[in-house]
Amino acid sequence: MPATTVSSRISVKNILFTTDFSEASAAALPYVRALAKWFGAKVVIAHSAPPLAALALPLDPIPLEMDLEWESAQSQMKDFIRTNPLPGLESLAIVCRGEIGNTLADMVERHAVDLVVVGTRGHTHLPGLLVGSVTDRLLHISNCPVLAVPPAGTTHTPDRGH
């Protein structure tokens, strides 16, 4: 009876790169480029604008042209894309609105994402908290691997109880 072989090759067709246009996000770009080139993957560049604040009195929705946060998010994405952050790679830029965990989980599903890449801020100095709140949320809700890239020059020494 012939032995069966199991392929351990990983296939990545779609990468979700989440950005808040910060230096922490920029630190993840080289990883996105390298992985997209290596796998021949498409990159979905995503930014999630915060949800609209709930008002005590229900009103008609704010027209998009008067929504300054939405306009700012759109403008930042356009400026980011103008820098040609992923030269020679297939990409799609998306700005959405809502609670970041929900919007990014929706994008993972909608775009058949195989890998999420996110830059972390690394602001916390509390033992055991290695990632920011958005990254932590992504790790818990994503049904695919999440690569969390720390800021350049950041190192972490595990707390060994000393």
N, C-alpha and C positions, 0 to 999 in steps of 0.2 A: 504494500500500500504506500503510495507516494506521500511524503510529508508536505503539509501545506506551509506556505510561506506567508508571513504577515508583513505588509509594507509599513514601515515606520515613517514614510515620507509625509510631511505636513503640507497641506495645500492651503494657501491663503490667496483668495481671489479678490476680496474686498476688505480694505482697512479703513476704520473710522478714526480720524485724527480730530480730537476735540481741542478747541482753542478758546482762550479768553483774551488772546492777543498780547499776553504778557511775556516776559522773558522766560518764565517757567515753561510756557507752551513752546516757545521758540527752541528751547533746549531739546525738545522731543523731535523736532523736524529732521535732523540727520538720521534718526532711527526710522522715521516714516519713509524717507527717501530710499535708504538702503534696503529696507524690507520690501517696499513696493517694487524696486528694481529687481531684487533677488527673485521674488515670486511672480513678477509680471502682474501685480495687483493694481486694481483701481483704488484711488483714495477718495474717501468722502470727508471733506473738511467741514466740520460742524461747529457752530457757535450757538449757544442757547441764551436768548435774552430773558431776563427775569419775567415771571408772570405779572400781569397787571395786578395792582393792589385791589383787594376787595373793598368796596365802599359800603357804608351803612345803608345808603339809599341806592337801589338799582338804577342805573342810568343807561342810556344808549352807549354802545361801545365807542371809544375814541377813534375818530377816523385815522387811518394809518399815517396820513401826511401830518397829523398833529401829535403823533405819538413819538416824543423825542427819544425815548430809550430804543424804540424800534428803528428809528431813522439812524441813530448812532451805531447800532449793531450792524445795520446794512452798510453804512459808510465804512466802518472798520473792516468788514469783510471785503469790500471792494478794494480798499487800500492794501489789505493783506494779499489779495489775489494779484494786484498790480506788481507786487514784488517778485512774482513768478517763483513761489516757494518750492514748487515741485516740477522743475524743468524736465520736459520730455516724458512726463508721466500723465496717465489719464486721471483726471480728478473732477470732482463735483463739489461745489461750495453750497452749503445750506445754512441759512439763519432761521432758527425757529424760536418759538416763545413758549415758555412754560417752566415748570419745575424741572431742573436739569436732569435728574434721574429718570423721570418719565419720558422726557423728550429724547434723551440719548438712547434709552432702552427701545423706544419706538424706531429710531433710526437703525439700530442694530438689526431689528427684525425686518424693517422695510427694505433695507439695502443688502440683506443677506451678508452681514459683516462677519468676518472670520477672526478679526483681531482688532482690538481697540488700543490706540496709543494715546497716552495723555501725559502731559508734563505736570509734575507735582511741585508745589511751592516749598515744602519742607520747612515751614515756619515753626512747627511744634518742637518743643524740647522735652515733651513728656515721654518717658520710656514706654515702648510698645506702640506708640502712634507714629508710624513711619510715613504715612501719606496724608494728604489733605482730605477735607470732607467730601469734595466732589469725587476724588479718586476712590475713596473708601466706598462711597455710594455706588460707583460704577463696578467695583469689585464684587459687591453684594447682589447687584441686579443683572449683570451681564451674563448671558448664556454662552459667551465665548471668552477666550483669554484676553486679559488686560495687561498691557505693558506700561508700567508707571515709570517715567523717566525723571529722576531727581534733577534739581538745578545743577549746572556745571560747578564743579569744585566741591560739591557736597559729599561728605562721607558720613557714615553712620557706624558707630561702635555699639554693638549690642550691650545692653545692660546685663551683666552677669551676676548681679546681686552683691557686688563688692562695695 
